[in-house]
Amino acid sequence: MTTGVSSGIGREIAQFLTERGARVFGTVRDPQSAKAIHGVELVRMDVTEDASVKEAVQNVVGKAGPIQFLVNNAGYALTGALEETSVEEARQQFETNFFGVLRVTNAILPEMRQHGYGRIVNISSALGFVPAPYWGIYAASKHALEGYTETLDHEVRRFGVRTMLVEPAYTKTKINGNSKSARSTLEVYAAERKRVVEVAQQNVESGDDPRTVAEAVFQALTVKSPRLRYPVGQGVALSRLRRFVPAGLFDRNLRKQFQLD
Ligand SMILES: NC(=O)c1ccc[n+]([C@@H]2O[C@H](COP(=O)([O-])OP(=O)(O)OC[C@H]3O[C@@H](n4cnc5c(N)ncnc54)[C@H](OP(=O)(O)O)[C@@H]3O)[C@@H](O)[C@H]2O)c1
């Protein structure tokens, strides 16, 4: 099962896994408006609603038996300086990007444990391991997902279940159009926020092909001994830089790249 297949990375993952012979259930919030994907069975699910998640999982298990592969992909981005962001906006971001993953995973785990086999891939981001000015709560939600996934892997490994992180960098999808902005704004951040958000949004427009993410997901799901982290595309170099470049140098380069004052 893959969440959030109405567009972008999720759509590509569902298509790719189907082409490789898997029976794929793809979740969408609005099945009426969702465009069909050849061979993929669409299921209604809003990852922020307990009842919707429970119903979708029961529906899939009823049709196909225990779910072996789960890809938690559904998510959106929230932009704005951290000081401009309300707790409620931050809570909504976490409700989808973090608690959504927890909700879907907890709904699926009992069957996976009993079955004695399962693979769970969480779609994180390069922003799960580097800071992101003006995308701070989004980055925090992905950092939380990284800690959650690494910990879960230790708890469920003895049941034959493994959890992995796929970490795309800028990827060409509808994420810009679907992103939300903090409603209250502060003049002191306005110019820099505009500049940084524009740079990042342009990078998405010229970003990696979502197929590269689907390939990494396929590898994580099928390789005999999975790694915890699968950085993708431009994320591969960034992940190395983060690990091996001294913190001060990394900090200066990040500020230079985003032309921070
Ligand atoms: N594009 C990038 O540069 C990039 C980089 C790193 C990581 N990512 C991550 O990749 C994942 C997919 O993003 P994308 O780039 O493919 O963006 P996208 O084209 O906007 O797709 C997002 C998907 O998430 C679904 N979704 C959003 N909120 C949901 C909810 N409450 N319940 C169920 N589904 C929900 C959307 O479905 P609806 O049609 O129902 O809205 C849509 O199918 C996200 O987790 C994102 O953080 C993206």
The ligand as an SDF file (V2000), in Angstrom:
LIG
                    3D

 48 52  0  0  0  0  0  0  0  0999 V2000
    8.8960   17.1810   -4.2990 N   0  0  0  0  0  0  0  0  0  0  0  0
    9.9580   17.3230   -3.5300 C   0  0  0  0  0  0  0  0  0  0  0  0
   10.8760   18.1290   -3.8200 O   0  0  0  0  0  0  0  0  0  0  0  0
   10.1120   16.4520   -2.3030 C   0  0  0  0  0  0  0  0  0  0  0  0
   11.3760   16.3630   -1.7210 C   0  0  0  0  0  0  0  0  0  0  0  0
   11.5400   15.5720   -0.5940 C   0  0  0  0  0  0  0  0  0  0  0  0
   10.4670   14.8920   -0.0540 C   0  0  0  0  0  0  0  0  0  0  0  0
    9.2340   14.9960   -0.6360 N   0  0  0  0  0  0  0  0  0  0  0  0
    8.1320   14.2540   -0.0060 C   0  0  0  0  0  0  0  0  0  0  0  0
    7.5210   13.4280   -0.9550 O   0  0  0  0  0  0  0  0  0  0  0  0
    6.1730   13.1560   -0.5670 C   0  0  0  0  0  0  0  0  0  0  0  0
    5.2530   13.3490   -1.7640 C   0  0  0  0  0  0  0  0  0  0  0  0
    5.2800   14.7240   -2.1510 O   0  0  0  0  0  0  0  0  0  0  0  0
    5.2130   15.1950   -3.6830 P   0  0  0  0  0  0  0  0  0  0  0  0
    6.4200   15.9960   -3.9390 O   0  0  0  0  0  0  0  0  0  0  0  0
    4.8930   14.0600   -4.5710 O   0  0  0  0  0  0  0  0  0  0  0  0
    4.0020   16.2430   -3.5950 O   0  0  0  0  0  0  0  0  0  0  0  0
    2.5300   16.2370   -4.2590 P   0  0  0  0  0  0  0  0  0  0  0  0
    2.6390   16.0710   -5.7270 O   0  0  0  0  0  0  0  0  0  0  0  0
    1.8960   17.4620   -3.7020 O   0  0  0  0  0  0  0  0  0  0  0  0
    1.8320   14.9310   -3.6480 O   0  0  0  0  0  0  0  0  0  0  0  0
    1.4680   14.8550   -2.2980 C   0  0  0  0  0  0  0  0  0  0  0  0
    0.5190   13.7050   -2.0970 C   0  0  0  0  0  0  0  0  0  0  0  0
    0.1930   13.6210   -0.6910 O   0  0  0  0  0  0  0  0  0  0  0  0
   -1.2110   13.5080   -0.5630 C   0  0  0  0  0  0  0  0  0  0  0  0
   -1.7110   14.0430    0.7080 N   0  0  0  0  0  0  0  0  0  0  0  0
   -1.4920   15.2610    1.2460 C   0  0  0  0  0  0  0  0  0  0  0  0
   -2.1300   15.3730    2.4080 N   0  0  0  0  0  0  0  0  0  0  0  0
   -2.7760   14.1910    2.6200 C   0  0  0  0  0  0  0  0  0  0  0  0
   -3.6160   13.6660    3.6450 C   0  0  0  0  0  0  0  0  0  0  0  0
   -3.9710   14.3890    4.7170 N   0  0  0  0  0  0  0  0  0  0  0  0
   -4.1040   12.4040    3.5220 N   0  0  0  0  0  0  0  0  0  0  0  0
   -3.7890   11.6580    2.4470 C   0  0  0  0  0  0  0  0  0  0  0  0
   -3.0090   12.1000    1.4290 N   0  0  0  0  0  0  0  0  0  0  0  0
   -2.5190   13.3420    1.5290 C   0  0  0  0  0  0  0  0  0  0  0  0
   -1.7630   14.2790   -1.7380 C   0  0  0  0  0  0  0  0  0  0  0  0
   -3.0810   13.8320   -1.9990 O   0  0  0  0  0  0  0  0  0  0  0  0
   -4.3300   14.8170   -2.3040 P   0  0  0  0  0  0  0  0  0  0  0  0
   -4.5130   14.7850   -3.7650 O   0  0  0  0  0  0  0  0  0  0  0  0
   -5.4310   14.1920   -1.5560 O   0  0  0  0  0  0  0  0  0  0  0  0
   -3.9560   16.1880   -1.7890 O   0  0  0  0  0  0  0  0  0  0  0  0
   -0.7820   13.8840   -2.8470 C   0  0  0  0  0  0  0  0  0  0  0  0
   -1.1560   12.6570   -3.4220 O   0  0  0  0  0  0  0  0  0  0  0  0
    5.8790   14.0890    0.6030 C   0  0  0  0  0  0  0  0  0  0  0  0
    5.9750   13.3650    1.8240 O   0  0  0  0  0  0  0  0  0  0  0  0
    7.0030   15.1260    0.5100 C   0  0  0  0  0  0  0  0  0  0  0  0
    7.2960   15.6890    1.7620 O   0  0  0  0  0  0  0  0  0  0  0  0
    9.0440   15.7540   -1.7470 C   0  0  0  0  0  0  0  0  0  0  0  0
  1  2  1  0
  2  3  2  0
  2  4  1  0
  4  5  1  0
  4 48  2  0
  5  6  2  0
  6  7  1  0
  7  8  2  0
  8  9  1  0
  8 48  1  0
  9 10  1  0
  9 46  1  0
 10 11  1  0
 11 12  1  0
 11 44  1  0
 12 13  1  0
 13 14  1  0
 14 15  2  0
 14 16  1  0
 14 17  1  0
 17 18  1  0
 18 19  2  0
 18 20  1  0
 18 21  1  0
 21 22  1  0
 22 23  1  0
 23 24  1  0
 23 42  1  0
 24 25  1  0
 25 26  1  0
 25 36  1  0
 26 27  1  0
 26 35  1  0
 27 28  2  0
 28 29  1  0
 29 30  1  0
 29 35  2  0
 30 31  1  0
 30 32  2  0
 32 33  1  0
 33 34  2  0
 34 35  1  0
 36 37  1  0
 36 42  1  0
 37 38  1  0
 38 39  2  0
 38 40  1  0
 38 41  1  0
 42 43  1  0
 44 45  1  0
 44 46  1  0
 46 47  1  0
M  CHG  2   8   1  16  -1
M  END
$$$$
